């Protein structure tokens, strides 16, 4: 199963992975754990995800990648990432998995795209190798 297929599976059935009361916050914690495990065991994990989101959004801020996703999903803002209103929660989760699919698709299209300096490049964003 590719990472893209795995992310789609998590997105379709989040309760299977984080429990029945799945939230945006829980899913981002799960994905952070997935990333850390992959990195520790030689996988790509979510390498380049944060930078890709910044490029996708067109600007940066001091938020980690979950905040970047919410900026895209909820451009009017939010108060507490761990306590989103139900409609924002649902929309944030939907956008999270749409963005993950786009990111994974781009990475599959250019799995070994390297610049001359040995860094990976996606959609004009240079990513430092781990």
C-alpha positions in Angstrom: 0.0 0.0 0.0 1.4 3.4 -1.0 1.5 6.3 1.4 -1.2 7.9 -0.8 -3.4 4.9 -0.4 -2.8 4.7 3.3 -3.7 8.4 3.8 -6.9 7.8 1.8 -7.7 4.9 4.0 -7.2 6.9 7.2 -9.3 9.7 5.7 -12.2 7.4 4.8 -12.3 5.7 8.2 -10.6 8.0 10.8 -12.4 6.3 13.7 -10.5 3.1 13.0 -7.2 4.9 13.6 -8.0 7.4 16.4 -11.3 6.3 17.9 -14.9 7.1 17.3 -14.7 10.7 18.5 -12.1 11.5 15.9 -11.1 15.2 15.7 -8.8 17.3 13.6 -6.5 17.6 16.5 -6.4 13.8 17.1 -5.8 13.1 13.4 -3.0 15.5 13.2 -1.4 13.9 16.3 -1.8 10.5 14.6 -0.2 11.8 11.4 2.7 13.3 13.4 3.3 10.0 15.0 3.2 8.3 11.6 5.7 10.8 10.4 8.1 10.3 13.3 7.9 6.5 13.0 8.6 6.6 9.3 11.5 9.0 9.8 13.0 6.8 12.5 12.8 3.7 10.4 14.3 5.3 7.2 11.0 6.3 5.4 10.1 9.7 4.0 7.2 10.2 6.3 5.8 13.7 5.8 9.2 15.2 4.8 8.4 18.4 2.9 4.7 18.5 4.0 5.0 21.8 6.0 7.0 23.5 3.2 4.5 22.2 0.6 1.6 23.6 2.6 3.4 27.0 2.8 3.9 27.0 -1.0 0.3 25.9 -1.5 -1.0 28.7 0.8 1.4 31.3 -0.6 2.7 32.5 2.7 4.1 31.4 6.0 3.3 32.1 9.6 4.4 30.7 13.0 2.1 27.7 13.0 3.2 24.1 12.5 1.6 22.2 9.7 -1.7 21.6 11.4 -2.2 25.3 11.6 -1.2 25.7 8.0 -3.9 23.2 7.0 -6.5 25.2 9.1 -5.4 28.5 7.4 -6.3 26.9 4.1 -9.5 25.2 5.3 -10.7 28.0 7.5 -9.4 31.3 6.0 -11.6 33.3 8.4 -9.6 31.9 11.3 -10.3 29.7 14.4 -9.9 30.0 18.2 -8.7 26.7 19.4 -7.3 23.9 17.3 -8.3 21.3 19.9 -11.9 22.6 20.2 -13.2 23.5 16.8 -16.9 23.9 16.2 -18.3 20.7 14.6 -18.8 22.1 11.1 -15.2 23.5 11.2 -13.9 20.2 12.5 -15.5 18.3 9.7 -14.4 20.7 7.0 -10.8 20.8 8.4 -10.6 17.0 8.3 -11.9 17.0 4.7 -9.4 19.6 3.6 -6.6 17.8 5.5 -7.0 14.6 3.5 -7.5 16.4 0.2 -4.3 18.3 0.8 -2.5 15.1 1.9 -3.7 13.4 -1.3 -2.4 16.3 -3.5 1.0 16.2 -1.6 1.3 12.4 -1.9 0.3 12.5 -5.6 3.0 15.1 -6.4 5.6 13.1 -4.5 4.6 10.0 -6.4 5.0 11.8 -9.7 8.5 12.9 -9.0 9.9 10.4 -6.4 13.5 11.2 -7.0 13.3 14.8 -8.1 16.6 16.3 -6.9 18.2 19.7 -7.3 22.0 19.9 -8.0 22.5 20.6 -4.2 21.0 17.2 -3.3 17.7 18.6 -2.0 14.3 17.4 -3.1 12.1 19.8 -4.9 8.3 19.8 -5.1 6.2 22.4 -6.9 9.0 25.0 -6.8 9.7 24.4 -3.1 13.2 23.1 -2.1 13.1 20.6 0.7 16.2 19.7 2.7 16.9 16.0 2.9 16.6 14.5 6.4 
